[in-house]
Amino acid sequence: MDSKQRLTELQQLLTEHSSNYYVLDNPQISDGEYDKLFQELLEIEKLHPQWITADSPSQRVGGEALESFGQVEHRIPMLSLENAFSDQDLYDFEDRLKRYLLLEDNSLTYMAEPKLDGLAVELVYENGTLIQGSTRGNGKVGEDITAQLRTVSAIPLQLTQTDIPLIEVRGEVFMNRHGLETLNRRRAEAGEDLFANPRNAAAGSLRQLDPAVTAKRPLDFFVYAVADPKGSGCSSQRELFRFLETLGLPVNKHIFFCADIKSAIARFAELSTLRQELSYEIDGMVVKVDEFSLQSRLGVKARAPRWAIACKFPAIQATTQINDVIFQVGRTGAVTPVALLEPVDVGGVLVSRATLHNGDEILRKDLRLGDTVVVQRAGDVIPEIVKPLLEKRNGNEVTIQFPDSCPVCAHPLQKLQEEVVTRCVNPHCPAQRLQTMVHFCSKAGLDIEGLGKKSVEQLFDLQLIHDLPDIFLLKMEDVENLDGWGQKSAENMLRGIAAAKTPSLARFLAALGIRYVGEVTATLLENTFLSLAKVLYVSKDILLEVDGLGEQAANSIVEYFSDPAVQKMFIRFADAGLVPQVAEKRTGKQLLSDEVFLFTGSLQKLSRSEAKKLVKEHGGQIASGITKKLTCLVVGEKPGSKLKKAEEKGKKILTEDAFLQLLPLP
Ligand code: IVH
C-alpha cells in the first residue's frame, strides 16, 4: 500500500474510532492504539502536506487564529425556550397547547430531553460535509465559529450520508464536570478568573479567536434539533433523533418518549436524581411536542416556540455564616461587596465567598455580619446569598456599612441616581489602574504571555508598572530577579510583550477597558474607521451613525478619548512602539475575502490606491504580481503583459466596471 492509500485508510479508521468513542460511547480500541494511528497520520501528512484535507482528523487541533469573528445569518432563526418551574406550569403548558390545537382528548405526546448547560450552536452540512458552524447570537445573526467547532471531537466533520444537499443541525456544546474542574484549577494557578459555570466555560472556549486554544479545551457536543424539521423527512422529534444518530451525530442517551404530560412530569423527577450521576451538568429538562405536524401548527412566538418548554431544576442550597464583608474595586471603579463565608459544601463545591452585588442588594436582603444565611449555586460555581435566616439571629449581628470612600484610594465614592452600583470616580485610583492593566494583559485583552493577573499585581505593587504604556517598557533586569521569576519566565514575558505590540485595532480597543466597548463594539469601530487615529478623534455624531453602536457606547468612547490623560497615554503607546493593525483579510462574509486581486493598465474611475483600498475594505488581498495566490486581474486601459500572462494561467479577468459591480454601491 502506498502512503496515499494508507493516509486515506488512517483517516477513515480514526474518524470511525472517534465516532465510536464520542458519538456511540462505545470505544473499540484503547486510547494508546488510537494515539498510535494518529501519530502515523501526522507523520504522513508532515511528509505530504498537500494531502491534508479540511476533514482530516489532524485538522481538529485548530487552524490559524482569526482577527475577528465573522457573522452568520441563520436561515431559520434560533429560538430560546420558555421556562417552567413547577408541575403546575407543565399542566398549564399542556392546557395552552390543547386550546391552541382545539384538542379535547389527551392525545398529545412529548419528547423529554435533558437540558444541557452549554452553548447552543448551529452546524451546516452540505453534501455531508461540515461547512459552517455558528453561535446562536441574537437568534437571527450569530458568530462564525467554524474553525473553533472543528476542534470539538464529538462534532463529525463528515456525516455518514453524502446525499443530503443541505442540513442545518442544532445542539449544545458543553464542558463536562471533570473538564471544567481541571480547567478552573489551571486558571486559578495562572491567576486567571474562573469560569462560573459550564455554560460560561463552553462559551469562553468557543469564542476564542485562536482555534488552537479551543482545541485544548475539553468540549463535548449533543445534537437536539434541525433548523427545518419538515425538510428532514422525519415526522416527529423521536424519529428525528434516530435519523440524526444514523448520520453519525451524537444524541444524548437520556432522551425519553412521554405518552402524556404526566409521564413527562414523572420523568422530570427521575432526571433530578439521575442528574447527579451524569458526568456533565444539566440544568433542567426540555419537553417538546413530538409530532412535527403539530409543532408547525403551534408555531412560534417572539422568541420561543409554543411547542416546547424548559423545566428548570431548583438551585442547590446550603446554610452558613457571614464572617466578614470586603469591598473590591473593579476596573470601572465599581465597588462590589463580597461576603467571606464560613466554608460550606454546596452541591459538592466548597464555597467560601459570595458576591453581594451592590449596596441595595445588602439592604434589600437585610444582610448583617454574623448572619446565618442560605447560599445557592444555580448551576453556577460562583454562589450567591439567597436570604438571612432571621430566626437564627441572637442580637450580635452587625449591620454592614457600605463605605463612603474608596477602600483603596480614599476618594469619596459616588452613586448616580440611575445606577445601582457605587463607584470610585477618581481616575487615578490605583485599584482601577491595576484592574485595567490586569484586563489589558488578560485573554480578553491583548493576551500577553507571562502577564497573568498575579504577575501584573506583583509588578504593580513593586511600582515597576504604573499605567498601560509602562508594560511595553519592561526590561529583563526589571523582573528576572523578582520572587517567582527567572530568566526563562522573564524571556517568555518579553516575547509576549513584543508580540503584543501589533494587536489588531479591535483587540487593542477592547483591551483598553473603555466602558461599553467589548469585543463586538471594538470590531465595529475597527471595521468602520479602519485606523486608530480616526477612532481617537471621532465625534459623537459620527459614532451614532454607526449601525449597531448605541448612545451609551458613543458617549463613553468620546468621553474616554477626550480625556487629556488618555491622549498623553496614546503618545506614550506610540513611543513604546505599539502599532495596532487593521486587518486586511477578514474571515466571514466579507465580499472579497477569498480573492486576491491585481490591477493593470490605467483605471478610469478609480485611482490605483482607491481600488486597492476598496479590495482591502471588503476583505480581499492584493497580489504582488501574477502569482499562484492571485485569483483575479482587473484590467484598465492599455494593459501590459500581465493580461496575457494571467490569461495563460487561467486567472479570472475583470474590467474596471465589472470589478465595481462586485461591490455594494457606496
Ligand atoms: S431545543 C426552539 N433542546 O436551552 C428550540 N434546547 O433555553 C430551542 N438547550 O438555546 C432549543 N438542551 O441552548 C433544546 N435538549 C435541548 C436543549 C436545549 C439545552 C438550550 C439551548 C437553548 C436553550 C433555551
Boltz pocket constraint, residues with backbone or C-beta under 6 A from the ligand:
constraints:
  - pocket:
      binder: B
      contacts: [[A, 79], [A, 80], [A, 81], [A, 82], [A, 113], [A, 114], [A, 115], [A, 116], [A, 117], [A, 118], [A, 119], [A, 120], [A, 136], [A, 171], [A, 172], [A, 224], [A, 225], [A, 286], [A, 304], [A, 305], [A, 308], [A, 310]]
      max_distance: 6.0
